Each structure stands twice: as structure tokens, then as C-alpha cells.
Amino acid sequence: MIRGFLLVFVAYVLAGAAAVGTGILFHAYPPIVIVGLADLAATIVVFIFSVLANNSSVYDPYWSVAPVPIALFWLFQPGSDGFASARHVLIFALVCLWAIRLTTNWAIRWHGLSHEDWRYQDIHKQAGAFYWPVSFLGIHLMPTILVFLGCLSLWPALSDHNVQLSWLDVVAALVTLSAILIEGTADVQMQRFRRQQKVPGELIPPGLWSVSRHPNYFGEVLFWWGLYLFVPLAHPGFWWVIVGPVAILLLFLGISIPLMERHLLDKYPNYEEYQQRVSRFFPWFAR
């Protein structure tokens, strides 16, 4: 297991170096282009390590790691003043808190190079000889694009040093912090539920899982909407960055949740009753 974490560490250090080198090489381009190209370069490096390790789960922490250096770029790009206000500190702290929690959760659940996400294994069976091109496009590149779109909300929020905290920023901070707490609580509750001996016939896990079948996904989507809420009032011209949270919402509603639901139905015959009693995504009272 140590070997696996060491390989991941090296992969991400080199990915970071590739991103920095790409940023220097294309420094004359607009900031959004620089971030996009650097993000792509880092993804390619991580993909190479996934191939070398024959394990696409090497990419899994990228989702939670990438937003931190992206946020730092927006803060310290030419023309920006870094942490110029309490607003900058607040937003960056929320991003770091989310990143640390989610990355830690991945590290706890990942058991080294012998462990690969079941979804990737299913794709491998279906794609056959074309697995690695499919892995690059679907498992590596698509999430990178989605995270890049989600981080567009950080561009105006962290680049503009003239904006002070407003009432909507307070709402955004509360929504984002609540999202982190919801996601973290859901993960802890599910881990505890799996460790403890289940009561015969027990169908609905306790806590958040009794009001939503996927509270961890709900918290993740809510986090990106929370980041977006820092934008509308302070930077109305950047209304279009809403494409980020919308795309991530569609990802979970259209792909992640249906895949998980089918997997759980195959694994647990009584999951259908759970589906009938508990809300699919948005928390609500169980029937």
C-alpha cells in the first residue's frame, strides 16, 4: 500500500511541475487559457502513471487536489495582489477545507495499487482493448474539464482585490461550509454503518442516509453551487460561470447516481425497497 501512495505522490508532484512549466511556456495567453492548458498537462502526466500502474484510480484524488493550485493561480496571477482581502482568505480557506477532507477520505478508502474503483473495472470489461483511450477521455479528461468549469467561479472571486464582503458572500460561505459538513458527515456515517453489525432486516442507514440515498453526492454538488454564489452580486459580468455547477449537477444526476443505483441493486436485492422509501438526491423525509 505504501508503494501505491508513493507512486501517487510522485505522479502528482510531476503533474504539478508540468502544470507550472506549461503556465510559464504560455504565460502570454489569457489566464483562462493558461489554467486550461496547465490543467490538461497535469492530467496527461497523471494518466501516464495510471497506465504504468495499470490502475485508473491513480487519478481519483485529482478531483479534490486540482482546485487548490487553480485557486492559487487566480490569487497570484500577474495583476492580482494575492490575499488582498478577508474575502479572498475566506474563499481560499473553504476550498482548502473541502480539498483536505475529500482527499483524506480518498486516502482512507484507497487500499493501494491492488484496489481500483469498481466503475473502472466495469468499463475495462466493456471497452476491452480500447480501455486506455476510453479511460483517458472518460475517467481522466472529463472530470478534469468538469472541475475546471467548476473552478471558473474562483476566477473573478479571487482575482478582483477591490471587492469587499457582502451579504451574499455570507450566504455563499454558509452554503459552502454546510456542503462540506454534509458530505463529511455522510461519509463518516456510512463508514460507521458498514463497520457495525447490521440489525437483521435493517434497510435504511441512520443519519443523512435516511433522508437521501446519496447525501455525499448532494453535499458535493452543493459545494460547487456555494462557490458560484460568491459571483453574481460582486461580479455580474461573470454570470456565465454558472456553467460549472450546472455541469457538475448534471454529472451526478445523469451519470454518477444512475451508475451507483444499478450497482447497488445488483449487490443488494432489498435496495429497491430503500429506493421506494428514501429520496434519490435532495434530502427529504423518508416514506
Secondary structure, 3 states (H helix, E strand, C coil): CHHHHHHHHHHHHHHHHHHHHHHHHCCCCCHHHHHHHHHHHHHHHHHHHHHHHCCHHHHCCHHHHCHHHHHHHHHHCCCCCCCCCHHHHHHHHHHHHHHHHHHHHHHHHCCCCCCCCHHHHHHHHHHHHHHHHHHHHHHHHHHHHHHHHHHCCHHHHHHCCCCCCCHHHHHHHHHHHHHHHHHHHHHHHHHHHHHCCCCCCCCCCCHHHHCCCCHHHHHHHHHHHHHHCCCCCCCHHHHHHHHHHHHHHHHHHHHHHHHHHHHHHHHCCCHHHHHHHCCCCCCCCCC
